[in-house]
Amino acid sequence: MSKRLEAQVWSLDKCSGCGMCVAACSKQVLRWNGEEHPYLEKRTKTVGMTRQPLDTCSICEKFCEASCPRLAGRMSPLEAQVYLAARSLGPVKSGAPNDVIRSILAAGRSAGLLDGVVTLDLDPWQLKPTARVAFTVEEIVDSVGPQYLWAPVLDALNEAVFERGMQDIAVVGPPCVAQAIRQLKSVDNPRLKPYQDAIHLSIAFFCTGIYRPEMIDELLVKRMGIPVDRVRRMDVSPDREWLRVLLWDGSERTIPRQQAESFTRSGCASCDDFLGDSADLSVGMTGALEDYTTLILRTRPADVFIRNAVHMHLLEATQNVNVESLQAAAQQKERRQRAQEFESMRVLALDALADPLKHGEAVQQFVRLYRTPIRTKSPYADKAQQMSRGGCGGC
């Protein structure tokens, strides 16, 4: 395991939970146990009458490090080429994002553009999020789709690529998954080529944060009194103020999204990507008319898949999209992420007063948030230099 991954991502609660490091680990020693980040499985070897621990990571190409989107730093957004408002015409007539995604993927699978799909899905009986590989059109249609509940989506990538031998794959997940795929494809290493060649389309849903699975029991069942077998699906309202729970009887329950914020994964605080800027295709309700979903197309594969779905009469699309509302929503998440980082720094600074060992960590956080740009020499440069000799940091 990369020490950088542990020091710069896991220990700082920046892990997105995408699962890419676990999928790419050549030793297969990274595992999930429901925590905020993977853990390193300790293995031993029996030699005679003794058991010795194995050092599995010292001699390694560190694919976990190379493919981690958090270590890659902030990525420049892919430029949006087309904005569309779409609704599904089949198998279900609906403007819900998950129904639109299913129509696009079902059309792609029927036309031979895809071998299968790796998607964030939900067990409809227990409401447990899971990473799923859908191979047939029927499996794609039967999926519930993403519900803003976390599971390591890319954990299922090895099943799709190596166990099922898929060569044309679409991946559906939150923006961090699209970031991981983009980072993976940027790595120049032939051993990662099977992944790079297999993934042909990345779809991201608009995301303000992914919730931990325990939200279902704590918030829906205990606090709202909703049995899990009554829940059809969940989504976030277009204004991002409410969490909506749609029931099988057609009724709807809502709860202020702030009440669910405590269940948001810690790594989401390090993400300011609301629109899935690294995905080929982004999908969400913001900016669209009622009963429509917004599509943001950034690459040629996205254009091909949308044209195919429209041609097969599984998708209806117009250009009636409020682009200004999309831009405002993206900026709002960036401001929230920045505010969370400053709040974290304030708490860390207070802790450092009582614990000198945390002083260095507080300084690093300060530097990250207050990066001082290099200034050209000014009339005050000599005075600043004199002050710095006296101990001033020049900030």
N, C-alpha and C positions, 0 to 999 in steps of 0.2 A: 504494500500500500504506500502511496506517495505521502511523505511527511508534509508536503505542501497542502495536500487535500485535508489532512487532519488539522493543520495549524491555521490555514487561511480560509477554510470553508466550514468544517464541522464544528470546531471550537468557537467560531464566531456566529453560529446559528444562521449560516447563509445557505445551507443545503436546500436546493429546490425540491428534492425528492423525486426527480425525474426518473432515476433508475439507470441512467446511462453508464455510470461507473461500474455498477454491478454487472450489467450486460457485457461490457467491454473487458472486464477483468480476465486476463488470460489464464490465471491460476484458479479462478472461480472460488475465491476465498472471501469475497465480500458478500454479506448477507443482510437481510432486513429482519428486524424483530419488532416492527411497529413504532420504532422511535423516530426522532427527527432526522436521523441520518443512518447510513449503513454501519455495520460493525465488521471488524476483521475476525474471521473464524480462525481460531488457533488449532493448528494441526500438529500431531506428534508422530514420531517414527519409532518403532520398536527395534532395538539393536541388542540381540542377545537377551539379557534379563533386564535391560533398562529401556526406558521410554524417554526420548529426547524431543524437545520442541523443534519444529521446523521453521526456518527463516524463509518464508515463502515469497517475500517481497524485495529482498535486497538485489537479486539478479532478475530484473524485470524491466520491460520497456515502458511500464507505467501508462498503460492505455487509460486507466481511470483518471489520471491527471490530464492527459491530452484531450480527453473527450468531455471534461467537466465544463459546463457553461459558466459556472461561477468563477473558476480560475481564469477563464478567457477574458474576463472583464466585460465592461459594457459594450455591446455590439451596436454598430450603426444600423438604423432601421433600413429594411429593404423598402424601396420606393413603391408606393401603391400605384398600380397601373390603371385599375378600373374599380369603381364602386358600384355595387348593384344591390337592389332590394329584391329578395327572392322568396318564394313559397313553394312547398312541395305539392306536386300533383299526384304523387303515388310513391309508395304503396298507400300512404295516408295523406289526405289533403290537409295541409297545415302550414302555418307560418312559424312554428316553433323551431329554434335552431337545430335541435337533435333530429327532427324530422327532415329538415333540409339537408343536413349532413348525410343521413341515411339514403336519401334520394340520389345525391351526388355519387356516393360510393356504390350503391346498387347499380346505377347506370354504368359506372366505370367497370364494375365486375362483369356485368352482362356484355359489355362491348369488348372485353378482353384487355382493358387497360390495366387491370389489377389481377394479381393472384390472391390477394387477401388484405386484411386490415388489422393493424395493431391499434387497439382503442382502449380508452378509459371507459369502463362500463359499470353497471350496477346489478347486483343480484336482486331481482325484483321481489324475492320472498323474504330475504333478511335485510335488504337495503345495505348490503356490504359492497363497497367499491372494490373493483378488481381490474387487473390488466387482462385483456382478452384478445385472442387471435380469432378473427372471423374469416372463414375460408370461402363459404358459399354465399350466394345472394340471400338465401333464407337466413343464414346466420347473421348477416349484416342487418336485415330487416328485423330480426328478433331481438337485436340488442336494444337496451334501454338508452344507452348513450351516457355521456358525461353528466354528472349532477353536482359539480363543484365539491365533490368529496374526493379525498386524496387516495391514490394508490400509485405505486411506482410503475408507470405505464411501460417504460422501456425494459422492464424485467421480462416482458414477453417477447422481446426482440429475437432472442436466441431460438426460441421455439419456432418462430416464423421463418427465420433465415436458415437455420441448420437442421431442425427436426422436420419441418415441413417442406424445406427447400424452395421457399417462395422467392421469386426474383423481381417481382413488381409489387411493392408494398406501399400502402398509405398508412400514415400514423396520425391518430387523433388524440389531442390532449391539450393541456393549458399552454400558455406562451413559453414557459420554461422548457417544455419538451421540444418545441420547435427550435429554441435556442440551442439545446443539446444536439439536435440533428444537424443544425447549421455548423456548429463547432466540430462535430464528428467529420463532416464532409470537408472541412478545411485542413484536416490532418493529413500530412503526406507520409503515409505508412502503408505498405502493401497488405499488411495483415488485417487492416481495418477495411480493406476494399470490399469484402463481401457485404458488410453493412452499407457502405457508401453506394454501391451499385444497386442494392435491393430497394432502398427507400426512394420512391419516385414522387411522393406527394406528402407534404406535412400540412395538417389542418389544425389551427388553434382556435379555441373559443375565447371570446372576450372574457377577461378574468380580473377581478378585484382581489382575489385571494382564494386559496383552496382550503377547505375545512377538514379537520381531522375526523375520522369515521365515528369517533365517540359522540360527535354532535347529534347523531340520530337518536341515541338513547337518552342523552342528557337534555337536549332541547326539545325534540319533537315528541318523544314518548313521555318523559317525566314532567316537563314544564308545560307543554301544550296539550298533553293527553291524547295524542294521535297514535293509534296502533300502527305498527309498521305495515301490516297487510292492507291498510286503507290508502297508503301513499302510492300515487301513480308516478309522479316525478316532481323534481324541485327545480326552480330557476330563480335568478335574480331579476328584479323588475328593470325595465329599460332605464329608469332614473337612478338605478343602483341603490335605492333607499330601502327596499323591502326584499326579504326572502320569501318567495311564494311557494307554497306546498299545494300541489294539485292532487286531489283525491279521486279515487276510482268512481265515486258517485257523481262526479262532475263539479263538486263544490271546491272552494279554494280557501286556504288559510294563509294569513300573512303574519310576518313578524319583522320588526325593525332590524335591518341588517346589523346594526351596532350590537344587538344582543347576541349575534353569532360570532362577533369578531374575536372573542376570547378563544374560540376553537380554531382560528386560523393558524396554519403552520408557521413556525417562526421564520423559515426561509423566505416566506412571501414578503416580509418586510424589506428584503434586499432587492426586490423586483419592482421596476417602475413601468413594466410593459403591460399595458391594459389591452392593446389591440393585437397582440401577437405579431409584432413587427418583423420577426424572423421567419414566419411561416409563409409557405406558398399561398395559402388561402386562410383568411380569418373569418370567423362567423360569430355573430352576436345580434342582440336586439337593439342596441343603441343606434340611433340615426335612421331607423327604418319606420315605415308607416305601421299602423296597427295590423296585426296578423301577417306581418312580413319580417324577414330576417335580413340583416345587412351582411353582404359579402364584400370582402376586400381582396382583390386579386393582385398578386405581386409578381408572379412568374408565369412563364409559358405553360408549364404543366397545369397550373390552376385554371388558366384560360381553356385548355383542352378539355379538362374534366367538366367545366361548367357548360361549354358548348355541347359536349356530348349529352349531358343530362337534359338540356333544353331540347336538343334534337330528338331524344327518345321520349319527349313529352312527360318527363318525370319532374321537371322543374320549370317554373315560370319566373322570369326575371325582368326587372325594369331598372332604370337609372335614377329613380326617385329616392335619393338618399340625402340626409342632412349631414353633410361632411363637417360642418362647423361643430355640431354636437359631438362628433367623434373626436375631434381635436380637443375640445374642452374636457371630455372625459379622460383622455390620455394625460393631459396636463394636471388634472385633479389627482390622479393616482401618483404622478411624480411628486407633487407637493406633499401628499400624505406620506409617501415613502421617506421623503426628506425630513418631515416632521418627526417620524418615528425614530430616525437615526439620531436626531438631536436630543430627543427624549432619552434614548438609550445612553447617549454620551453623558447627559446630566446625571443619570442614575449611577453610571460608572464612575464619574468624578466624585460623587458623594461616597461611594464605596472605597475609592482610593484614599480618601482622608482617614478612614479607619483601618485600611489594609494597605500598607506600603507596597505589597507584592502586586497590587493591581494598578500601581502608578504607571508602569510602562504601557499597559494595555490602554489606559485612559489617554495617554499621550498619542498612541497610534491612532485611536479613534478620532482624536482632535485633528491630527494631521490629515486623515482621510476626508474629513468634512470641511476643513479650512485649508485646502491646498493653496499655498501662497504662490501666485504666478511670478515668474522672473520679470523684474521691472527694468526698464532702461534707466540709465543714470540720470538723476535729476539734480536740481540745485541743492536738494536736501540730503544727497547721498553721503556727503562727508560727515554731516551731523549724525546721520543714522549709524554710520560706521563707528563714530566715537561712542555712541550710546551702546552699541553692541559689545564694545570692549568692556563696558561696565557691567555686562551681564544681560542686557536687553536682547530678547530674541528677534527683534525687528518686526514683530507682527503688527 
